[in-house]
Amino acid sequence: MREARRRMTTILIDPSLPTAAFPAPLRASLDKTIRLALEHIQAPGQAGVSIVISDDPQLQALNRQFLGVDAPTDVLSFPSEEVDPDTGLPYLGDILISVARARVQAEAAGHSLEAELSLLAVHGLLHLAGHDHADEQGKNIMWALQAQILDQAGFPSLKYPEDTGG
């Protein structure tokens, strides 16, 4: 029980999504993957993170508002330097994922929605942890960490789609 209090992962589902868009097994798998990722990156103070599952219009609006890009995207990360008032733990930030975009990308890549959501969540978490893929060296480091985490979570050989800009 102590471990559950140390690593706080909150998964929120946009209420406008149909219930079938994100069934309970997907939530459990995503929670497990994020917990592994937090352990892997040795998050300071056993930090917390929130994952918001939403849709293309919501992510497009946020992408436009915060990054000046008027296009839908698969994942956005919003880092935080706050402390969770309920737990006293550092709060890394929020990861927003478009389940609609994840579904399309999973189909195009030939793997499950579960695998794609895990890939996007890990990608977003690595951004929250300070990693970036703006240059070749950063990309190589981030992709290697991503592959290690996903392999450990049971999703080997997944690659982040290069053309999304994540």
N, C-alpha and C positions, 0 to 999 in steps of 0.2 A: 504494500500500500504506500509505503514511503516513496518508492520510485515514481508512482503515479503523480504524487504531489510535486515532485522535483521537476519533472518535464511536463510542461503544460502545452497541450496541443488542442486548439479549439477549431472544429470544422463547422462552418456555418453554411447553410444552403439557402440561396436566394428564394424567398417565399413565392416569387412569381414562376419558378420552375415547376413543371409537373413532378409529382412525387416519384414517378417511375424514372425520371432523369438521373437520379442519384440514389440507388438502393443501398440499404444498410451494409451489405458486404463490401461495397466500394468504400464507404466511410471507414470501416474497420481496416481495410487494406491500406488506405491512405494514411490513417493514423499510425499504423505500424511502420510504414516507410518513413514518415517524418520523424518518428522517435529514433529509428536507426540512424537517420541522417543527422539528427541533433547529437547523438552519441559520437558519430564519425567525425564531425567537425569540432567536437569537444566545446560545445557552446558555453560561453562564459556563465558561470553560476547556474548552469542547467536551465537555460533561458526558455521562454515560452514563445509561441508563434500562433497566429490565427490563419486559417485557410478559408477563403470565401469562394464557394462554388456558385458561379453566376452564368451569364450568357454573353453572346457577342455584343449586343447593344450596350450593355453596362460597361464591358471592358473597352469598347470603342470610345464611350463618353469619357471614361477615366484616362485613356490613352491620349485623347485630345486635350483634356483639361490639364494633365500633369506633364505630358511629354511633347505636346504640340503636334501629335500625329493623329490625323483624323482617319483612322482605320482600325478595324477590330484586331485583336491580338489574342494569343493563347494564354499568356500568363503575365501578370504585373506584380512587382514586389514593392512594398512601401516600408522601408526600414524605420525603426523607432529606437529612441534612446531612453524610453520610459521604463519604469519599474511597475510591474503588475501590482496594483494596490491590494488585491486579494491574497497574493502569494508572497509578495516581497521579492519576487524573482525578476531579473532583467527580462524585458520584453523585446524580442528581435524585430517584430513587425508583422505585417499582413501580406499574405500571398493571395492574389485573386486569380482564379482560373475559369476560363470559359469552357463549360462542359460541351457545348455545341462544337466549338473549334477542336477540342480534345477528341471528340468522337470522329470528326472528319480526318484529323491527323492520324488517329489510330488505324482507321480503315486504309488510308493511303500507305501507311507504313507496314500494314499487315500484322498488327499486334492488337491486343485487347485494349479496351477503354481503361481498364484497371492499370495496365502497364503505362499507358499514355499519361494518365492522371498522376501516377507516381513520378514519372519523368518530369512533368511540368512542376510538380510540388518540390522535388529535389532541386531543380533548376532555380526556382524562385527562392528557396531557402539558401542556396549558395550565394545568390545575389544579396540576400539579407546579411549574410556572414561576411560580405565585403568582396566577394569574387566578381569578376567581370570578364567579358570576352571581347572587349573592344580592340585588343591587339592580339597578335598570334601567341605570345607567351602566356598572357592571361587566359586566353581561350584554351590552350593546351592544358594548363593547370586545372581550370574549371571542368573541362570535359573529362579529365582523368579522375577527378574527385567524384563527379557525377556517375561515371561508369563503376567505380568502386562501390559506391553507396547502392546503386541500383542492382549490382550483382549480388551484394549482401542481402538485399531485400527480395531476391528471387526474380529479378528482371534483367538478365544479362543481355548484352548486345544492343541495348536501346541507345539511340543517338538523338540528340536534340535537333530538330529541323533547322538547318542553316538559314533558311530564307525568312524566318519569322521575326528575326531581330531581337527576340527575348531579352 
